[in-house]
Amino acid sequence: MGKLQRFDIAFSDNKVVYSPGELISGTVSVVLNSPLPFKAIKVNCAGSCGVSNKMNETNWTVEEQYFSSTLTMAEKGSLPPGEHCYPFRFPLPVSCPTSFEGPFGRIEYRIRATIDTPRFAKDYKTQKAFYVLNLLNLNEIPDIEQPNTVSTSKKFSYLLVKTGTLTLTAGSDLRGYTPGQVIKLSAAVHNKSGKDSSSILASLIQKVTYKSKRSIYDLRTIAEVEGAGVKGGKNAEWREQIIVPPLPQSTIRSCTLIQIDYFLQVSLKSPEILVTLPIYIGNIAINSLPVTPSRPVRPAPLAPASATVTPTAPPAELACGTDRVEIPTKSHSQQQSSSQPAAFSPSAFSYAPGLSFPETRADCEEGGSTGPLFCVSTGATVPYYSEGAVTPTPTAGPLILPPEYSSWNYPSEPPPSYEESCSRAPRD
């Protein structure tokens, strides 16, 4: 650097994650080996969001700025050789959205220091990122504690000849979860036909919407579990669990360019039938738990043919048998081949000041029984934490890392909304 040996920024107590309304402080250090004339030494604190139509592009198509504050630390003079420290303090606005980084946009915060030098001399700049976590309290979401159930029916057919109807009902114990919690998923398949159905598949899906000149939908499968098919004439039940990894929270408040949604999708390929359950991922868990949390949540009973049709319980034909069978699970993306469960990483479930955030996915290799349970990065710059310590609940089988975010469709249509899924009429 010539005259400048060191020019860097340090946050107080090495803290890098802050809450909206909090005071961010630190020092700018300058080390010189010879005098350095300057016009001004300034420090700027800023937060902004940018979205692009191209993947991994930083020339944003649209931007929005949340705040930008500048302090002048020194004016026109000459810095003698040696070390010089300039303290700074900036209050963060109470409306700051949570930090986020994705392939088509990001919400970022940084401190930037500048030494403006006389004309024709080189200016010096340095910057350091910090992160904002705006907690999402699931208890503030209307009807969050209500049961989450949806049902639909589909006709089997072969060579234009109808062979019967299949009814799929799926539900989850809650409508909102925090990282480390377990989604208790239940499904009922009523196969009133002479044909066997295909395997049943349940997926936890993340949809990120980037809003620029045209909306871009980035769909990613977070976890996936597959169950066996249901034989003709059988009434079967399926219960499984999906553990929620560290994920960006739903509904980034105060941001108009990036929207995050999560869905539980349960489907069969034959007949082609699908239901979608919207859920929320937050930081503060729901206080009002189900009345009997130790018991698996059963789907709502199917309405008889004479009953009034409602969005979550379409009419169903009379059962061809009252016996219920259990659907065995064939595969689980969070289940490892060995019998030893993966170790839990305590830092994956709680937040503490001064945490360092690796920017690589070195811990995301499948099958590492001694590594942390979750990847430290989930398509974003920093992991996302729940408030306080969370005790993870193991599922029926050992768990490992969720699948890599390697498949995305661009452009892609979003999953159907809750209303669309409920009102989708069976094909005749």
Secondary structure, DSSP 4 states (H G I P E B T S, - for coil): -TTEEEEEEEEGGG--EE-TTPEEEEEEEEEESS-EEEEEEEEEEEEEEEE-SSTT--S-SEEEEEEEEEEEEEEEEEEPSEEEEEEEEEEPPTTPPPPEEETTEEEEEEEEEEEEPSTTSPPEEEEEEEEE----BGGGSTTTTS-EEEEEEEEEEETTEEEEEEEEEEEES-SEE-TT-EEEEEEEEEEEESS----EEEEEEEEEEEESSSEEEEEEEEEEEEE----TT-EEEEEEEEEPPS-PPSS-TT-SSEEEEEEEEEEETTTTEEEEEEEEE-SB--SS--SSTTSPPPPPPPPPTTSPPBTTB---PPPS---EEEPPEEEETT--SSSSPPPP-GGGT---TT-----S-TT--TT-TTS-SS-S-SSSSS----SS---PPP-SS---PPPPS----SS-PPPPPHHHHHHPPPP-
